[in-house]
């Protein structure tokens, strides 16, 4: 009888482990007034508790109101990770050009957290574009393009950025925090080639942290099955970020429907242990958070082969671009030759056309 009970218990534990849902985490990116208003809905913390979820909070400002929200989450047993962000004029996200500002910002946040007696479960570094470059893409892309040649010939900023962020990570760990990063997955494709040209041109960084979480936002990129398979499951990652459900600095970007979000979660839950969703506010406003509480996830989905092929083609394209940009002199020489050929061809065609017109005029005059 004892053997039967033991076998039954082992089966229950084993079965539960196999079918365990991943740990859920929600990114939150709001200034204090909007944050306080959001958490006036008392069901949010209750639903986070039911999901055993965590919060990655973007520390946009250092106010008493934000501290109180975090204390409420601490009291409720909801882990809060400090997602470090800078003022927009300093780049907002972390890149190769603002490492010193990032160190100063962390020290300010650490002092504020200690003064307000709030607890962070870890510190997150958001490795993306310079926000000023992101704005130029929309307002004046040619001005941004004009900056790229100089960046390709100069690795100084990239090297300094790596040094600064290595120092930041050292400081954070000395304060007994674990450090995690949120990154654009295609940067790993370039790193695999031991090249840095895209990082030089874009200011993206690829640095080592305790936990590295790729931002696999199918609302922006499409091809959810390919993104999650190639940049998550195939790499046997334990954590991925999915989204977006809305929010952030650009609220005009496309977002996921509930069914699309659940599809992405189901795909990721085939293997990953942590699913990070951007964003908490988007899930609350659209009613997704309460629906996720009672959802039974299905990890039996089979990815769409065409989407996997599309992402593999994207990988190849990224690697080709990185390789081309690694030889800027050759690249620009080829571009100049092509431009010269186009100009010569246009000159030839225009000259030919003028001769034809002149001959026709002579015939008409006769």
N, C-alpha and C positions, 0 to 999 in steps of 0.2 A: 504493500500500500504506500509506504514511504517513497519507494522508487517511482511509483506512478505519479505521486504528487510532485516529486522533484523534476521528473520529465516534463510534467505539465507546466511548472513554473519556468523551466528553461525555455520551453516552447513560447510561452507568453512573452518573456523578455526578448527572445530572438525575433519573434514576429513583430513586436513593438519597435525594435531597433530598425528592422528592415523598412517598416512603413512610417517611421517617424517623419513628421513634417520638419522642414528646415527652420532654423531660427530666423525670425523676421525682424527687420530694422527699417525705419522710415527716416529719410532725410527731411529736415525742416529748414527752410531758408526764408525767414521773415524778420522784419524789423520789430522792435519791441511793441509798438502800439498794435500792430496786426497780430503779433504772437499772443498778447494778452487777450485780445478779442477772440482768437481761435480757441484758446483754452478755457474760455467761459463756458464752453460746452463740456460739461463734466463727464459725458459719456466717453470722451476721447481717452482719458487715462484709464477708465474702466475697460475699454476695448483693448487698449495696449496691454493691460494686465492679462486679459483673457487670452490674448495671442502670445503671451510671454515675450513681447516684442521689446526692441531697443529703439532709441532715438539718436540720430546723428544730427545735432543742432548746429546750424551755421551761426557763429557768434558774430553778428553784424554790428552789435553795439554792446556797451557794457553798462547796463542800467539795473536799478533795483528791481524793476518789473520783470526783466528777464531772469534775474537771479531767483525771484520768487517762483516763477514757473518751473525752473530747474529743481528748486527745493521740493516743490510739490511732486515732481517726477521721482526724485530721490526717495521721498517719504513713501511713495506708492510702490517702490521697488522696481521702477522702470529704469534700466541703465541708460545713462546719457553720455554720449561721446561728443567732445568739443570739436566741431568741424571749423578749422581756422580759416578766416577770410580777411582780406585787406580792404581798405577804402578803394573805391573804383579808380580813383586817379593813380593809385599805386599798383594797379593791375588786377585787383579783386581776387582772382585765383592765383595760385603759386606758379611761377615760371622762372626761367634762368636769370631774369633781370631784377628780381625783387627779393632775393634771399635775405639781405640785411633787414629789410622792412618786415619780413616774416618772423625773424628772430625777435625783433622789438615787439611785434604784435603778440607773439606767444607770451612773452614776459609780462605784458600788460594784462592779458587774459588770466594768466596764472595768479597774478597779484589780486585781481578783481575776484576770482573764484575763492581764494583764501580768505579775503576780507568778508565775503558774503557766505562763507561756510557751505559751499556747494561742492558736490563730488562729481568728478568725471571718471568714466570707466576707461577712457583712452583719448588720444588726440589724433585727429584726422587731417591729412594734408591733401588739398585738392589741386592736382597737377594738370593745369590746362593752359590755354592761350593767355597772353596778356589781354586784359579786358579792353585796353585802348586799341589793340590790334583788331579785336572782335568788332569794335565800333567802326573802325576804318573799313572793314569788309563791307559794311552796309552803306557807309556815307561816302567813302572815297577809296575804292579798291586799288586804283592806280598809284595812290600815294603809298599804300602798303607794299605793293609790288616793287616800287622803287627802292624800298629798304632791303629787300631780300638779297641782292648781289653783295652788298657790304657784309651782311650776316654770314653768307656762305664762305667769305674769305677770312672770317675772324671767329676763332673758337674761344676767344678769351672770355666772353660773357657766359658761354655754356660751362666752361671749366670753373669759373667763379661761382656760378649758380650751384653746381654740384658741391663745391667746397662749402658754400654757405648753408645749404640744406643738410649736408652731412653734420655740420656743426649744430644746426637746429635740432636734428634728431638726437644728437649726443646730449644736448641740454635737456630735452624732454625726458629722455630715459633716466637722466640723473635725478629727475623729479619723480621717478618711479611710475611713469606712465608708459603704456605700450603705444607704439606709433603705427598708424595705418595710412594708406594712400589710396586715392581714387584717381584712376588714370584712363587715358584714351588708348584702347587696345592696340591700335595700329602702330603705336610707338614701339611696341615689343617686336613687331615685324622688322623694323629698322635695326633695333638692338641685336636681333638675331644675326644680322649681316655684319655686326661690328662697325656700323656706320652711324654718323650723327648729323647728316646734312639737313634732314627734315627738322630735327630738333634745333639746329642752328637757325634755320629759316623761320620757324614758328615759335621758338622759345619754349616749346614743350620740354619737360624733363622726364628722364627715366631713372629714378633713384630707388634704392632698396629700403623697404620698411618691414616691420614685423608682419604686417598683413597687407597684401596688395589686392585691391578690388577694382576690376575693370568695369567701366560704365557702358553697359550694353543696352543703350536706350533705343529700342526698335521704333519708337515714335519718330525719331529723327532719321535713323538709318534704314528702316525697313528690314526685310529678311531676318525676322526674329529667330527662326530655327537655325539659320546659318550662323548668325552672330553668337547665339548662346552655345551652339555645338562647337564651332571652331575656336572661339575665344574663351570658352568656359569649360565645357565638358571634355573636349579633346585634350585640354591642358591639365585636366584633373584638378581644377581649382575648387577650393572649398567655399568661396564667396564670390558673388557677382552682384552688380547693381542693375536694376531693371527700371524702366519707365519710358517716358515721363507721364505722370498723371496731371501735370500742371504746376505752375509756380515758377520760381526762379527769377532771374533778372530780365528775361525776355518772355513775357506771357503770351506772345503771339505765335510761339512755336506749336507744332501739332502735338496732340496728347493721345494717350491710349484709352480706348473704351474699356469697360470692366471685363468683357470677354477677352479682349486682347491681352490685358494685364494677367488674367488668370491663365491664359494660354502660355504666356512667357514664364509664369511661376511654375506651371506644370512641367514645362520643358526643362527648366533649371533644376527642379526638385528631383530629377532623375539621379542626380549625384551630389549637388552642392549642399553644404551644411548651413550656409547663411545666404538669405535673399534680402538684399537692401533695395528698398523701393523709393524712388523719387517721384512724388514727395508726399509727406504726411498731410499737408494742407490740401493738396489736390485730391487725395483719397477721402479726406473728411468732407470737402465741399461737394464731391460727386457721389457721396454715399458708399464709397467702396470699402472703407475701413470696417464698418459694421457688418457688411456682407462677407468680408474675409474671415471674420471670427468663426463662422459656422461652416466654412467651405471645406470639403474633403478633397484634398489634392490628388491628382492622377499623374503618376510618373511613367505611365505606359505609352505616352505619345511617341510617335515615330516622326523624326524631323523630315521636312520636305527636301528631297535631294537637289531640286533646282535652286533652293535658297542657299544650301551649302556650297553649291558650285559658284553662285554669285559672290559669296564672301571669299571663297578661294581665289576667284579672279581679282577681287579687290586687293587681297593680300599681294598677289603678283604685281598689280599696278603700283601699290605703295613701295614695294621693293625696287621696282624699275625706276620710279621717281627718285627714291633715295640714292640709287646708284648714279643716275644722271646728274643729280645735284652735287654729288661728291666730286665731280670733275667740272667745276664752274667755268674754267677757262675754255676747255674744249666745248662745253655746252654753249657758251655765249659766242664762240667763234662760229659754230655751226649755225646758230640763229642769225648771226650777221651775214653769213654766206647766203642763207636762204632769203633774207631780206634784200641783199644785193641782187640775187637772181630775180626776185619778184620785181624789183625796181627796173632792172635791165629788160625784163620781159615786157613790162608795161611800156617802157620807152620804145622798144622794138615795135610793139603792136601799134602804138600811137603814131610812130613814124611811118609805118606801113600804111596805116589808115589815111594819113595826110597825103602820102604819095598817090593813093588810089583816088582821093578826092580831087587832087590837082590834075591828075590825068583825065578824070571825068569832066572837070571844068574846061580843060583845053579842048576836049572833043566837042563839048557843047558850044564853045565859042567858034569853032570851025563850022 
